[in-house]
Amino acid sequence: MAEGLDKTDLQILKTLQKNAKLTTKELADAVHLTPTPVFERQKRLERQGYIKKYVAIVDPEKLGLGLLVFCKVKLKQINHEIADAFTRSIMFIPEVTECYNTSGAYDYLLKVRARDMKQYQEFVLNKLGEIDSVGSIESTFVMSEVKHNYGVNF
């Protein structure tokens, strides 16, 4: 169990992962407490950083962003300055929805959303390809999503 959290705190977190739109009363009913202590616990969990933020999960296909690509990036060379410059560049590229610094054959794993192959090609040539430190790119195109869990299992 996470340090400083009891069973009720964990139940609040699990419940909010399933539905963050619950009112305080609905959340209190779900964890078998009254609204006031649940509200106080939820605010404490937010202050302590257990709850980072609340978001709406939208359907990318309905927005015309049906192409999902995992892009593995190898830098020409790497040190703190080069890595910082690369990550700063990535922060301003909207097609990149997630970026992970990884070990192994590649330095970064990017999750990229695009309308179609043409837009992805333009992303590679005109955005990723413009970053001087990029040495190589390998793209893996997702054919179908089998499982996607937005929460953390604990």
N, C-alpha and C positions, 0 to 999 in steps of 0.2 A: 504494500500500500504506500502511496506517496506520503512523504513526511508531512505531518500536520493535517492530513485529511482523514476524516472518519467515514463510516459507511454512508452516512447521509450526504456528505459532500460528494462522494463518488456517485451516488445515485442521482444527485442533481446534475452532475456533469454528463452522465449517461443519458439522462432524460433530455437535456438540452441539445445533445448531439443529434438526437432523433428529430427534435422539433424545437427550434429556438424561438418560435413565435408564440409559445405558450405564455399565457398571462401568469402573473405571480400566483394567483389563486389556483389555476390549473396545475402549475408546477408543484405547489404545496400539496394539492390533492394526490398527485402522482407519487410524492415521496412521504406522504402521511404525516405532514406537519401543518401548522397554521401559516398563513401568508407572511406575517412579520419576520419570524426567524428564517424563512426561506429567502425572503428579499435580502436580509442582512447577510446570509451565507453567500448568495449569488454575487452581491456587491463585493464581498471579501475575496471570492474566487476571481473576480475581474481584477481587483486591485493587486492581487498576488500573482497575476499573470497566467493562471490556469485557463482562464477564458481569454483568448486573444482578441476576438471580435465576433460579431454576428454578421452573416452574409446570406444573400439569396443565391441559390444555385440555379443558374439558368441553363437552358438546353442549347448548346452551341449549334446544333443542326438547324434549329428553328431560326437562328440568327444568321444562317448561311455560312457557318464556319464548320462544315462537316469533315474537313480533312484534319486528322490528328497525326502528328509526326513527332517521334522522339529523335532528336538530333544530337549526335555525339560529337563533341568538339575537342580537338587536340590543339593546344597552343604551340607555336614555334619554339618557344622557350618559356619558362615560368619562374617568376619570383614574386615577391609581395607586390611590387609596383605594377608589374604586368597583369597579375591576377586582379588587383583592385581596378585597374583601368578597364579590363574586360568586363568585370561584373558591373561597373558603372555604366558601360555602354549597353549592356543587356537590359538594365533597368528601364531604358527609354524605348525599347522595342516592343510594341504592343502585341505582336504575334507570339512572343515568348510569354507563356503563362506561368511557367515554373522553370527554375534553374537550380541545378545541384552541382556542387564541386565534388568530383568523384575520384576514387583511386583506380588504378588499373591502366588500361590502354588509352583511355581518354581522360581529359581533365574536367570536362563539364558535360552534363546531360541536360538538354533543354527540352521542354515540352512546348510544342508549337502548334497553334491553331491557324488554319487558313481556309479560305473559301474552296480552293481547288489547287490542282498541281501547278497551274500557271502562277497563282499568287505565291505559292511556296517557292517556286523558282525565283521569282522577283525578290522574295525575302532573302534567299540564300545569296543571290548575286548583289543586290543593292543594299542590304543591311548587314547581314552576317559577314559577307565577303569584303565589306568595307572596313572591318576591324583588322588593323594591321597585325595583331598578334596571332590571329587564327592561322594555324598550320594546315589542318585537315578537318573535314566534316564527313560524318557518316549518318545517313538518314534511314530511319526505320519507320515505315508507313503502317499505321494501325488499320487493320481490315475490319475488326469489330471489337467492341469493348465487352469483355466477359464479366468482369467484376470491378466495381468502383465503390469503395467505402470511404466516405468523407470523414468519418470519425476515427478516434484512437481507441483501440481495444485495450481495456484494463480490467 
